[in-house]
Amino acid sequence: MSTTSVTTNPAELSAAARSRQRARAARDTRTGLLFALPWLIGFTVFFAYPVLASLYYSLCSFDAIRPPRFIGLANFQRLFFEDDLFWKSLGNTVYMVAFGLPVGLIASLAIALLLHQKLKGIALYRTVFYLPSITPVVATSILWLWLLNPEMGLINLGLAKLGIEGPAWLTDPAWAKPALILMALWGAGGGMVIYLAALQDIPESLYEAASLDGARGPTALFRITLPMLTPVILFNLIMGLIGTFQYFTQAYVMTAGGPQDSTTFYALHLFNKAFLDFQMGYASAMAWVLFVITLGFALVVFKTSARWVYYSGEER
């Protein structure tokens, strides 16, 4: 009786193992894609496609009713050389960035410093200052329409008690944008909360060491607090920059761009072109110009941030 010995080729075993590994990797990939599929569909439908479509429409004459007609860079040429309101609206928006944004950043930081004190009932004060920032913008705008009324608004009535004649606010081109900046201080609580969180993250040991060296009050503020807050200031600056370049709702509800186009901001002008004049192609071109401008400002801020932003543990 003969005995047959079965031998297995090592190369065959290695090939079979690689085949199993490839099958397992393919299965894991399919499973991962299935889990990511809802996000991928949402990203494609609600972000990627609209962005690419707007880029194409910016090169077309398109009214959202008839099919788009390719016209090349004609929309951009008209935007820069024929639309006077483009430059007016851009100037109004830059005004808000140059004056409204710094005022908002400083106000929210000042409120945060005041509410960082260890006082009885401080949580109530923090809540009171934060609540306006979560009030719907439309409701806030209607409220401030009454407050800024030149004849019976509470602000002008208060100024009259002090013997000061209040301005016409939203009906005066010289005062319309400052009035909107004043109203923006109402929502300073949003930035205040972020500053408060950052303030509570600053080690007390830094203040104790500075106190031993005689650094208190303003010295500690400018030598410890503000440098440690610079990353948060950078974050609020970038977010405020993006939000201010898209300033829309308050002007739309309160002034509709008036008086004399003094509050026709870029986003409002874009909205009017798209949904009142149905010039979707032209509005798409405006949107891409706004994107490039906002990106340019943000890149400048990031480029210069290395000079003034301090990160804990970073060597100088």
C-alpha positions in Angstrom: 0.0 0.0 0.0 1.5 3.3 -1.1 1.2 6.6 0.8 0.7 9.8 -1.3 2.1 13.0 0.3 0.4 16.2 -0.6 2.7 19.2 -0.9 1.5 22.8 -1.1 3.4 25.4 -3.2 4.3 28.4 -1.1 3.8 30.7 -4.0 0.2 29.5 -4.3 -0.4 30.1 -0.6 1.0 33.7 -1.0 -1.2 34.4 -4.0 -4.3 33.1 -2.2 -3.5 35.3 0.8 -3.1 38.4 -1.4 -6.3 37.6 -3.1 -8.1 37.4 0.3 -6.5 40.7 1.3 -7.7 42.4 -1.9 -11.2 41.0 -1.5 -11.3 42.2 2.2 -9.9 45.7 1.2 -12.5 46.0 -1.6 -15.3 45.0 0.8 -14.1 47.6 3.4 -14.0 50.2 0.7 -17.5 49.5 -0.4 -18.7 49.6 3.2 -17.0 52.9 3.8 -18.4 54.4 0.6 -21.9 53.3 1.6 -21.6 55.0 5.0 -20.2 58.1 3.3 -22.7 58.1 0.5 -25.3 60.4 2.1 -22.6 63.0 2.7 -21.2 62.6 -0.8 -24.7 63.1 -2.3 -25.3 66.1 -0.2 -21.9 67.6 -1.0 -22.4 67.0 -4.7 -26.0 68.2 -5.0 -25.8 71.2 -2.5 -22.3 72.4 -2.9 -20.1 71.1 -5.8 -22.8 71.3 -8.5 -24.1 74.8 -7.5 -20.5 76.1 -7.4 -19.6 74.8 -10.8 -23.0 75.8 -12.2 -22.5 79.4 -11.0 -19.1 79.5 -12.6 -20.6 78.4 -15.9 -23.6 80.8 -15.5 -21.2 83.7 -14.8 -20.0 83.3 -18.4 -23.6 83.2 -19.8 -26.6 85.4 -20.3 -29.1 83.6 -18.1 -32.5 84.7 -16.8 -33.5 81.4 -15.1 -36.3 80.9 -17.6 -34.6 80.5 -20.9 -31.5 78.3 -21.4 -28.2 80.0 -20.7 -26.4 81.5 -23.6 -22.6 81.6 -23.5 -21.2 85.2 -23.8 -17.7 84.8 -22.3 -16.4 87.5 -20.1 -19.1 90.1 -21.1 -20.7 89.9 -17.6 -17.4 90.8 -15.9 -16.7 93.6 -18.4 -20.1 95.1 -17.7 -19.6 94.7 -14.0 -16.3 96.6 -13.9 -16.9 99.2 -16.6 -20.6 99.8 -16.9 -22.3 99.2 -13.6 -21.8 102.3 -11.4 -23.8 100.7 -8.6 -21.2 97.9 -8.4 -18.5 100.3 -7.2 -21.0 102.1 -4.9 -22.1 98.8 -3.3 -18.5 97.6 -3.0 -17.6 100.9 -1.3 -20.4 100.6 1.1 -19.4 97.0 2.0 -15.7 98.0 2.4 -16.9 100.8 4.7 -18.6 98.2 7.0 -15.5 96.1 6.9 -13.2 99.0 7.8 -15.4 100.6 10.5 -18.1 98.2 11.5 -15.9 95.1 11.9 -13.3 96.6 14.2 -16.0 98.2 16.4 -17.8 94.9 16.8 -14.5 93.1 17.6 -13.5 95.6 20.2 -17.0 95.7 21.8 -17.3 92.0 22.1 -13.8 91.8 23.6 -14.5 94.6 26.1 -17.8 92.9 27.2 -15.9 89.6 27.6 -13.3 91.3 29.8 -16.0 92.8 32.0 -17.9 89.6 32.3 -14.8 87.6 33.2 -14.9 89.0 36.7 -15.7 86.7 39.6 -18.8 88.4 40.9 -22.0 87.2 42.3 -24.7 86.7 39.6 -22.2 87.0 36.8 -23.8 84.0 34.9 -27.0 86.1 34.7 -25.2 89.0 33.2 -23.5 86.7 30.6 -26.9 85.3 29.6 -28.4 88.8 29.2 -25.5 90.0 27.0 -25.6 86.8 24.9 -29.4 86.6 24.3 -29.5 89.4 21.6 -27.0 87.5 19.5 -29.4 84.5 19.1 -32.5 86.7 18.4 -33.6 86.3 14.7 -32.0 89.1 12.6 -35.3 90.1 11.0 -36.9 90.6 14.4 -33.9 92.6 15.6 -34.0 94.7 12.4 -37.7 95.6 13.0 -37.0 96.4 16.6 -34.2 98.8 15.7 -36.4 100.4 13.0 -38.5 101.7 15.9 -35.5 102.5 18.1 -33.9 104.6 15.3 -37.0 106.4 14.3 -36.0 110.1 14.1 -39.2 111.4 15.5 -40.4 108.9 18.2 -37.5 106.4 18.5 -36.1 105.8 22.0 -32.6 106.7 21.0 -33.5 110.2 19.8 -35.8 110.7 22.7 -32.9 109.8 25.0 -30.6 112.2 23.2 -33.3 115.0 23.5 -33.3 114.5 27.3 -29.6 115.3 27.2 -30.2 118.4 25.0 -28.9 116.8 21.9 -30.8 116.8 18.6 -30.6 113.3 17.2 -29.8 112.6 13.6 -32.3 111.2 11.0 -30.4 107.9 11.2 -31.7 105.6 8.5 -33.2 108.4 6.4 -30.0 110.4 6.2 -27.3 109.1 3.8 -24.6 110.3 6.1 -25.9 108.5 9.1 -27.4 105.3 7.6 -24.3 103.2 7.8 -23.2 104.4 11.2 -26.8 103.5 12.4 -26.3 99.9 11.1 -22.9 99.7 12.9 -24.6 100.9 16.1 -27.2 98.2 15.7 -24.5 95.6 15.1 -23.3 96.2 18.7 -26.6 94.6 19.8 -25.2 91.2 18.6 -21.8 91.5 20.1 -22.6 88.6 22.5 -21.7 86.0 19.9 -18.1 87.0 19.8 -18.2 87.7 23.6 -18.8 84.0 24.3 -15.8 82.9 22.3 -13.6 85.5 24.1 -14.9 84.3 27.4 -14.0 80.7 26.7 -10.5 81.8 25.7 -10.1 84.0 28.8 -10.9 81.1 31.0 -8.2 79.1 29.3 -5.4 81.5 30.2 -3.4 80.0 33.1 -3.7 81.8 36.3 0.0 81.1 37.0 0.9 83.7 34.3 -0.9 86.5 36.2 0.5 85.3 39.5 4.1 85.5 38.1 3.4 88.9 36.6 2.0 90.1 39.8 5.2 89.2 41.6 7.1 91.3 39.1 4.7 94.2 39.7 2.7 93.8 36.4 -0.9 94.5 37.1 -3.9 96.1 35.5 -3.2 97.5 32.0 0.3 96.0 32.0 -1.1 92.5 32.5 -3.8 93.2 30.0 -1.4 94.2 27.2 1.4 91.8 28.1 -0.5 88.6 29.0 -4.3 88.7 28.2 -4.2 90.2 24.7 -1.2 88.1 23.4 -2.9 85.0 24.7 -6.1 85.9 23.0 -4.6 86.6 19.6 -5.6 83.2 18.1 -9.2 83.9 19.1 -9.0 87.4 17.8 -7.7 86.0 14.5 -10.6 83.6 14.3 -13.2 86.2 15.1 -11.6 88.6 12.6 -11.7 86.0 9.7 -15.3 85.0 10.5 -16.3 88.7 10.8 -14.6 89.5 7.6 -16.5 86.8 5.7 -19.8 87.8 7.4 -19.4 91.5 6.8 -18.7 91.0 3.1 -22.0 89.2 2.9 -23.9 91.9 4.9 -27.5 91.7 3.6 -30.4 91.0 5.9 -30.4 94.2 8.0 -30.1 96.5 5.0 -32.8 94.5 3.1 -35.3 94.7 5.9 -34.6 98.2 7.2 -33.6 100.4 4.3 -33.9 98.3 1.1 -30.6 100.0 0.0 -31.6 103.6 0.6 -31.4 106.4 1.2 -29.7 107.3 -2.1 -28.1 103.8 -2.2 -26.1 104.6 0.9 -26.9 101.1 2.3 -26.9 99.2 -1.0 -24.3 96.7 0.0 -22.7 94.2 -2.4 -24.8 91.2 -1.3 -28.0 93.3 -1.6 -27.0 94.5 -5.1 -26.3 90.9 -6.1 -29.7 89.8 -4.7 -31.5 92.5 -6.6 -29.8 91.5 -9.9 -30.6 87.9 -9.4 -34.2 87.9 -8.0 -35.6 91.2 -9.0 -34.0 91.7 -12.4 -33.6 87.9 -13.1 -30.1 88.4 -14.4 -28.8 85.2 -13.0 -25.7 85.1 -15.1 -24.7 88.6 -14.1 -25.4 87.8 -10.4 -23.2 84.7 -10.7 -20.4 86.9 -12.0 -20.9 89.2 -9.0 -20.8 86.2 -6.7 -17.4 85.1 -8.0 -16.0 88.6 -7.8 -17.1 88.7 -4.2 -15.5 85.4 -3.5 -12.2 86.5 -4.9 -12.3 89.8 -2.9 -13.1 88.0 0.3 -10.5 85.4 -0.3 -7.9 88.1 -1.0 -8.7 89.9 2.3 -8.6 86.7 4.2 -5.2 85.7 2.7 -3.8 89.1 3.6 -4.9 88.6 7.2 -3.4 85.1 7.4 -0.2 86.3 5.8 0.2 89.1 8.4 -1.0 87.0 11.3 2.5 85.5 11.9 3.6 89.0 13.1 1.0 89.4 15.8 -0.6 86.0 16.6 0.9 84.1 19.5 0.3 80.4 20.0 1.0 78.9 23.4 4.3 76.9 23.4 5.5 78.7 20.3 9.0 80.1 20.4 9.5 83.7 19.5 
